[in-house]
C-alpha cells in the first residue's frame, strides 16, 4: 500500500510497525497524532488508561475530576446530548462493531453498558442496557474487542468472556457468559477488534485470536485459539492500535470523521533496549514476507519507528497536494487493488477510463480557506464527486459520491440529486465555516404516477425526519419554493487536470 501522510483522518493513515531478532530491514514508519497519547515510556497497564475514546454510537471523555461524560446514541432515538455517566472513573473503552462500552473506577470495579447479545455484559438478551452493570471487581485494566472483553486483574491474572470472531465475523468458540482465566503473572494487555496480546513478568509476549496477515506473530494460522509465545525481552506492547487516546471531544466532528479507524493489523513491541519492532500487515521482511492480493505482510518482527506528524498549516494548493498525488498514483498504478482504493476513496474505485480526473479550489464558505473539489471530465461536463476541506490542522473528506454529481451554490450550499424507487430526490446540505462538517438542510422528492389513458400525475414530498420514509406530501408550489430557496447562485469553478502531482519513485 502506498505511503500516506496523516491528512485525512480515516483515509490517509500510514500503517507501520516492529521484533525480537536483529534485522537488516529498513525501519517501518508508524505515524501518530501525538507522542503524549502514544505513551512510549509506558511500562505498566496503568500507564495506558484511556480517557477519551468512542465508536460510531458513542463518544466518551474522563475529565480531570475523574468524571466520565459521554454522548450516547440510544436505540430508536436520533437525539444525542452529553451527560454525566459515572464518578471516580480512571479508564474507559468501547466495542468497535458491537454497541457496548466499559469503564473502570478507582476502586477496581469494572462496569458495562450497551447491547448484551455477544455475552459482553455477562447476560443473555437483546435489549439495550442503559444503566451500567457491574461486571468484575479487583480490576486493574480492561479492553473491548469485537464482541469480547479482556481483563487484567490486580492479582496479575488475565480473564476474558464474550464471543470470539474470526476474520469473516464467524464465531469460532462458544459464547462465554462467565469470565474464564487465560493466564497469570501478566504485566500488560493489548488488542482491539478480534486479536489480543499480553506480556508477562518474564518479558515474554503471548497472542491469540484472528491471525489475518500474521498479525499475531505466527505464520500461516488463521485463528489462534490458545495464547502462543511470540516474543521475549519486552517492556511494552501495542496491538491493533498504537494511538491510545482519541483527541476529538466534539460530537458532530466525531460523527463526521472522528470515530476511530485506527485499528491496524499489526503487533508492536518495545524491547528492553528501547527499540521498537512490529509484525503483520504492510510490513516487508527481507526473508519471510508474503504478498497476497497486493498486500504485503509478515509474521517476523522488523524494526519500527514512530513518527509524530504535526498539524497541517493551511497553504492553499500545497495543503491538498498529497491528496491529489495519491489519487493520481492510484489511477496510474496497475497494482492498486480495490481494497487499496477504498482506503483512499471508495467512490472512486470504479470510473470510466476515458474520463479525466480534475480538481478545483474554491472558498465555498468565505472563511479564508479554500476547499478541494474533485471531478471527472466526461463529454465536456465536469461531474463533481468529492469535496475536501481544511479543518483544525487536517484535511477532511466532506463528501464522496461516485454515482451522482454534486452542484454547488453560494454560502456553502451543496445539492445532491439522485434517484431511487422511481423517485428523484433533491438533498441539500451546507458546509460549515472553518470546518469539514456539513449540516443537512432539506430533502424533497417527486414521483410520476401513471394514470389510466396514458396520463401522468406528479406527486411531491418533503423529508421531515432523519429517514427518507418519514415524509409528508407537499404541493408543486411548495416543492419549487424549497428548491429555489437553495439554488441561489452557482459557484464558478476553474478546473485543472490532476496530472502531474505524483512523481514516481
BELGI-V969610 format. One record per residue. N is the residue number from 0. RES is the residue in one small letter. PSI is psi in whole degrees, -180 to 180 (none if undefined). D_LAST is the distance of its C-alpha to the last C-alpha in Angstrom with 2 decimals. Layout:
N|RES|PSI|D_LAST  N|RES|PSI|D_LAST
This chain:
0|x|145|14.17  1|x|153|11.43  2|x|147|11.75  3|x|146|14.37  4|x|160|16.40  5|x|76|20.13  6|x|-23|20.87  7|x|119|22.56  8|x|-41|24.97  9|x|-20|24.87  10|x|-30|21.76  11|x|40|18.86  12|x|134|20.02  13|x|134|17.69  14|x|125|19.34  15|x|164|19.55  16|x|-153|22.28  17|x|-173|24.73  18|x|-151|28.28  19|x|-25|31.20  20|x|158|29.99  21|x|148|27.91  22|x|148|24.40  23|x|-2|21.76  24|x|140|19.06  25|x|143|16.83  26|x|139|18.51  27|x|137|17.68  28|x|125|17.67  29|x|124|20.32  30|x|136|20.76  31|x|160|24.39  32|x|-33|26.36  33|x|121|28.95  34|x|-39|29.53  35|x|-37|33.25  36|x|-21|32.99  37|x|-35|31.04  38|x|59|33.92  39|x|-24|32.16  40|x|1|35.52  41|x|143|37.37  42|x|-19|39.20  43|x|161|41.87  44|x|-38|41.96  45|x|-23|43.66  46|x|-12|40.67  47|x|25|38.70  48|x|140|41.19  49|x|126|39.68  50|x|-8|41.22  51|x|113|39.11  52|x|175|37.76  53|x|-178|38.26  54|x|-162|37.38  55|x|-9|37.82  56|x|-28|41.57  57|x|157|42.09  58|x|125|40.97  59|x|151|42.66  60|x|131|43.10  61|x|121|45.33  62|x|-178|46.60  63|x|-18|47.86  64|x|12|51.31  65|x|33|49.98  66|x|131|50.70  67|x|116|48.53  68|x|152|47.86  69|x|149|46.15  70|x|121|45.39  71|x|125|46.47  72|x|110|46.47  73|x|158|49.68  74|x|142|50.33  75|x|32|51.50  76|x|136|50.85  77|x|-15|48.43  78|x|131|49.75  79|x|131|47.89  80|x|152|49.07  81|x|140|48.45  82|x|154|51.17  83|x|126|52.26  84|x|-43|51.97  85|x|161|53.17  86|x|163|54.14  87|x|42|53.33  88|x|137|49.93  89|x|-11|47.32  90|x|143|44.62  91|x|147|43.52  92|x|165|41.22  93|x|157|41.03  94|x|158|40.01  95|x|-53|36.86  96|x|-25|38.21  97|x|137|41.91  98|x|82|43.64  99|x|158|45.15  100|x|157|44.98  101|x|156|46.37  102|x|154|47.35  103|x|133|48.89  104|x|167|51.77  105|x|-32|52.84  106|x|14|55.59  107|x|19|53.21  108|x|131|53.90  109|x|126|51.18  110|x|155|51.66  111|x|158|50.06  112|x|161|50.22  113|x|-149|48.86  114|x|133|49.06  115|x|4|50.60  116|x|-39|49.87  117|x|-3|47.56  118|x|3|50.11  119|x|-24|48.24  120|x|14|51.41  121|x|38|53.63  122|x|161|55.53  123|x|168|55.76  124|x|166|55.61  125|x|-6|53.42  126|x|140|54.65  127|x|129|52.51  128|x|106|53.74  129|x|-37|53.77  130|x|126|55.78  131|x|134|53.94  132|x|139|55.39  133|x|127|55.67  134|x|-39|53.60  135|x|152|54.04  136|x|170|55.46  137|x|42|54.62  138|x|139|50.89  139|x|-36|48.37  140|x|154|45.12  141|x|150|44.08  142|x|152|41.06  143|x|140|40.76  144|x|-158|38.91  145|x|-57|38.72  146|x|23|42.45  147|x|168|43.60  148|x|138|44.26  149|x|134|43.83  150|x|134|46.12  151|x|118|46.52  152|x|168|50.18  153|x|-20|51.75  154|x|12|53.11  155|x|16|49.50  156|x|151|49.80  157|x|135|47.24  158|x|157|48.49  159|x|163|47.05  160|x|169|48.32  161|x|-146|47.32  162|x|130|45.36  163|x|133|42.43  164|x|146|39.94  165|x|-171|37.43  166|x|-18|34.00  167|x|5|35.86  168|x|14|38.22  169|x|143|41.12  170|x|134|43.62  171|x|1|43.64  172|x|158|46.52  173|x|146|49.73  174|x|133|49.75  175|x|118|51.12  176|x|3|53.51  177|x|143|54.42  178|x|141|52.32  179|x|147|51.91  180|x|138|50.85  181|x|-47|47.54  182|x|163|47.73  183|x|172|49.40  184|x|42|48.51  185|x|138|45.33  186|x|-40|43.72  187|x|148|41.02  188|x|155|39.78  189|x|173|36.52  190|x|148|34.98  191|x|168|34.62  192|x|-111|34.98  193|x|14|36.04  194|x|150|35.31  195|x|156|36.90  196|x|148|36.71  197|x|153|39.31  198|x|144|39.73  199|x|173|43.13  200|x|-25|45.14  201|x|3|44.32  202|x|4|40.56  203|x|152|39.68  204|x|135|37.51  205|x|139|38.70  206|x|157|37.02  207|x|164|38.26  208|x|-157|37.55  209|x|125|34.84  210|x|28|32.36  211|x|139|29.71  212|x|25|26.34  213|x|33|28.50  214|x|-13|28.39  215|x|0|31.85  216|x|19|30.69  217|x|139|32.56  218|x|128|31.28  219|x|4|32.12  220|x|125|34.85  221|x|-44|34.71  222|x|132|37.29  223|x|110|38.70  224|x|-36|42.26  225|x|143|43.41  226|x|137|41.55  227|x|141|39.79  228|x|127|38.98  229|x|-9|35.26  230|x|166|34.86  231|x|171|37.05  232|x|46|37.55  233|x|146|36.17  234|x|-13|37.19  235|x|155|35.34  236|x|150|33.53  237|x|126|31.50  238|x|127|31.24  239|x|-31|29.72  240|x|130|29.31  241|x|-20|28.71  242|x|112|29.63  243|x|-51|33.41  244|x|154|34.60  245|x|130|33.62  246|x|-19|34.37  247|x|132|35.38  248|x|12|39.17  249|x|114|39.40  250|x|-41|40.48  251|x|-43|39.30  252|x|-37|35.77  253|x|-45|35.83  254|x|-38|36.81  255|x|-47|34.21  256|x|2|31.05  257|x|-19|32.10  258|x|152|33.34  259|x|125|31.41  260|x|18|28.34  261|x|21|27.10  262|x|116|28.31  263|x|155|25.64  264|x|67|26.26  265|x|161|26.17  266|x|127|28.64  267|x|135|28.10  268|x|149|30.62  269|x|125|31.53  270|x|170|33.10  271|x|-26|36.14  272|x|4|34.12  273|x|-7|32.14  274|x|153|28.86  275|x|141|27.13  276|x|155|26.12  277|x|158|25.17  278|x|170|25.17  279|x|-148|24.62  280|x|145|22.06  281|x|28|18.27  282|x|126|18.89  283|x|111|17.76  284|x|143|20.30  285|x|-28|20.00  286|x|-36|23.37  287|x|7|24.54  288|x|158|21.95  289|x|143|22.53  290|x|125|20.38  291|x|126|22.44  292|x|37|21.77  293|x|4|18.05  294|x|129|19.03  295|x|140|18.68  296|x|163|21.62  297|x|150|23.87  298|x|-16|27.39  299|x|143|26.62  300|x|131|26.28  301|x|160|23.21  302|x|146|22.76  303|x|146|22.08  304|x|132|21.67  305|x|127|23.00  306|x|130|21.65  307|x|123|23.74  308|x|119|21.98  309|x|160|24.35  310|x|145|25.71  311|x|135|23.95  312|x|130|25.89  313|x|129|26.37  314|x|52|24.76  315|x|-132|25.06  316|x|-36|21.98  317|x|-28|19.75  318|x|-37|21.33  319|x|2|19.88  320|x|-45|16.49  321|x|-33|14.66  322|x|-48|16.99  323|x|-39|16.25  324|x|-39|12.46  325|x|-39|13.13  326|x|-46|15.70  327|x|-41|13.68  328|x|-43|10.93  329|x|-38|14.00  330|x|-33|15.69  331|x|-23|13.13  332|x|112|12.16  333|x|-22|15.08  334|x|0|15.01  335|x|112|15.58  336|x|179|19.23  337|x|-39|22.15  338|x|-40|22.17  339|x|-38|18.65  340|x|-44|19.70  341|x|-27|22.76  342|x|-23|20.97  343|x|-60|19.68  344|x|106|22.68  345|x|-31|25.09  346|x|-20|26.56  347|x|8|23.48  348|x|-28|23.25  349|x|125|25.43  350|x|161|25.23  351|x|122|26.36  352|x|-17|23.61  353|x|-19|25.66  354|x|155|25.42  355|x|126|23.04  356|x|126|21.53  357|x|163|22.74  358|x|160|23.23  359|x|152|26.04  360|x|135|27.15  361|x|136|30.81  362|x|89|33.03  363|x|-24|34.92  364|x|5|37.18  365|x|43|37.80  366|x|8|36.68  367|x|-5|34.51  368|x|136|31.10  369|x|147|29.49  370|x|152|28.41  371|x|127|25.33  372|x|135|26.48  373|x|141|24.54  374|x|165|26.20  375|x|131|26.03  376|x|116|27.64  377|x|115|30.01  378|x|44|32.84  379|x|0|32.91  380|x|133|33.06  381|x|116|30.58  382|x|103|30.80  383|x|125|29.89  384|x|-9|28.66  385|x|148|27.07  386|x|133|27.82  387|x|147|26.11  388|x|153|28.00  389|x|131|27.65  390|x|120|30.12  391|x|50|30.90  392|x|11|27.52  393|x|162|25.55  394|x|126|24.32  395|x|133|26.59  396|x|114|26.60  397|x|-40|30.03  398|x|134|30.23  399|x|119|28.43  400|x|113|30.41  401|x|-36|29.22  402|x|-31|32.65  403|x|140|34.49  404|x|153|33.72  405|x|152|34.53  406|x|139|36.71  407|x|137|36.67  408|x|167|39.74  409|x|161|40.68  410|x|24|41.16  411|x|20|38.16  412|x|130|39.86  413|x|126|37.71  414|x|131|39.40  415|x|115|38.38  416|x|126|40.44  417|x|166|40.44  418|x|148|42.89  419|x|137|44.33  420|x|32|47.66  421|x|1|48.86  422|x|159|48.35  423|x|124|46.18  424|x|144|44.99  425|x|106|44.19  426|x|135|42.50  427|x|135|42.13  428|x|166|40.20  429|x|124|39.76  430|x|131|36.72  431|x|151|38.00  432|x|147|37.52  433|x|40|35.16  434|x|159|33.97  435|x|13|31.81  436|x|147|35.08  437|x|143|36.91  438|x|127|40.63  439|x|131|42.18  440|x|-54|45.01  441|x|152|46.61  442|x|126|46.40  443|x|160|48.86  444|x|161|49.22  445|x|153|51.44  446|x|142|52.62  447|x|128|54.77  448|x|126|57.74  449|x|125|59.42  450|x|170|63.20  451|x|148|66.04  452|x|11|66.69  453|x|4|62.99  454|x|158|62.89  455|x|148|60.01  456|x|131|60.08  457|x|129|57.24  458|x|146|56.93  459|x|143|54.96  460|x|158|53.77  461|x|131|52.26  462|x|127|50.37  463|x|2|52.25  464|x|-162|50.55  465|x|-16|47.27  466|x|150|47.45  467|x|-17|47.84  468|x|2|51.05  469|x|96|52.66  470|x|171|53.73  471|x|151|56.75  472|x|138|57.92  473|x|169|58.07  474|x|166|59.46  475|x|-38|57.58  476|x|-42|58.47  477|x|-38|57.00  478|x|-50|53.85  479|x|-33|53.37  480|x|-40|54.18  481|x|-45|51.40  482|x|-44|48.81  483|x|-30|50.08  484|x|-36|49.81  485|x|-33|46.02  486|x|74|45.19  487|x|-105|45.83  488|x|123|43.60  489|x|145|40.26  490|x|130|37.25  491|x|129|36.02  492|x|146|32.27  493|x|123|29.93  494|x|144|27.03  495|x|151|23.67  496|x|145|20.92  497|x|-16|17.88  498|x|126|15.85  499|x|0|13.43  500|x|-31|12.57  501|x|126|9.18  502|x|110|6.39  503|x|143|3.79  504|x|none|0.00
